[in-house]
Amino acid sequence: MYDAKLATFIQVVRAGSFSKAATQLFISAVSIMKQMNSLEEMVGVKLLNRSTQGVSLTKAGNFFYESVNKYMTEADRIVARTRDIAQRGPKTIKIGTSLLRSAQPLIKVWSGMADYTDYQIDLVSFEDDPLSMQRMFINLGTKIDFFVGPMNSEQIEHGPYQTYELSETKLYWGVPISNGLATKQRLTFDDLQSEKVILVKRGLSPRLDTLRDRLEAYHITVIDSDDFYDINTFNICSQNNYIMETLGIWQDAYAPIKAVAMDATYQMPYGIVYSQRATAAVQQFIELIGAEYRRQRPALTSG
């Protein structure tokens, strides 16, 4: 219903800088800058003051920001109302699904809820790479109603999203099967001192920042992953004999990487991420399936 540059503009204003917005949108600061240049060219006026300290709105930009917020809210309301009118039968819920953010745990729960015939589920596939993730987040509330996955990220916390926590999933060490450490049942930080560990860069996830602190305290070499993990992260670890942090829900995602227990317990919140502008039907469905998930499978992601 609206140009993706508008959603990027909103995020830039909220973040206060291109770099922070880029982190939250899984794209580069250069890409953000190009989008803002294109938006200003399209509108025909300067919207943002730019400096080494960040960005701020011009007088015209402030009017544009307030107006775009109202426009996007109204556009989403129109879409939601149109869908409500069209859905004379079951309400269609569109769930995003990918390799690392799979909808299958919820689908398994839903299959046991045969009495609830007011809803129909459509799965919408997406990839885990940064560009696809950006598109998926932009489409939350329109082409995708929600997705399920790890939720501890600055982007989700500070973006226009709501969350419904299902459970906690344990953190493991992802070890290439060719590495001798893959034969161990549990790894200590001492075991990792001669290894190289990939971790998302500091500032993306508070809980992973805590894990990074421990790694650095043990003088373990940490290699930054520019963004959150996708299948290429697993490939890099397998090819270079790196160790990575992984999750209980990903234990079977990539055969050449074995999940080995951590000596200390670290966990990641796991659940449903959806738009602040979600329709009442979507919110009701999330409450319904979330409660059933907790009742049926309390230990699904405990590892």
HELIX and SHEET records of a PDB file:
HELIX    1   1 ALA A    4  ALA A   15  1                                  12    
HELIX    2   2 PHE A   18  LEU A   25  1                                   8    
HELIX    3   3 ALA A   29  VAL A   43  1                                  15    
HELIX    4   4 LYS A   59  ALA A   86  1                                  28    
HELIX    5   5 GLN A  104  TRP A  110  1                                   7    
HELIX    6   6 PRO A  130  ILE A  138  1                                   9    
HELIX    7   7 GLU A  154  HIS A  158  1                                   5    
HELIX    8   8 GLY A  180  THR A  183  5                                   4    
HELIX    9   9 ASP A  190  LEU A  192  5                                   3    
HELIX   10  10 PRO A  206  ALA A  217  1                                  12    
HELIX   11  11 ILE A  231  ASN A  240  1                                  10    
HELIX   12  12 GLY A  248  TRP A  250  5                                   3    
HELIX   13  13 ALA A  280  GLN A  296  1                                  17    
SHEET    1   A 2 LEU A  48  SER A  51  0                                        
SHEET    2   A 2 GLY A  54  LEU A  57 -1                                        
SHEET    1   B 8 TYR A 119  SER A 125  0                                        
SHEET    2   B 8 LYS A  91  THR A  97  1                                        
SHEET    3   B 8 PHE A 146  PRO A 150  1                                        
SHEET    4   B 8 GLN A 267  SER A 275 -1                                        
SHEET    5   B 8 TYR A 161  PRO A 176 -1                                        
SHEET    6   B 8 ILE A 243  LEU A 247 -1                                        
SHEET    7   B 8 LYS A 196  VAL A 200  1                                        
SHEET    8   B 8 THR A 221  SER A 225  1                                        
SHEET    1   C 7 TYR A 119  SER A 125  0                                        
SHEET    2   C 7 LYS A  91  THR A  97  1                                        
SHEET    3   C 7 PHE A 146  PRO A 150  1                                        
SHEET    4   C 7 GLN A 267  SER A 275 -1                                        
SHEET    5   C 7 TYR A 161  PRO A 176 -1                                        
SHEET    6   C 7 ILE A 257  MET A 262 -1                                        
SHEET    7   C 7 ARG A 186  LEU A 187  1                                        
END                                                                             
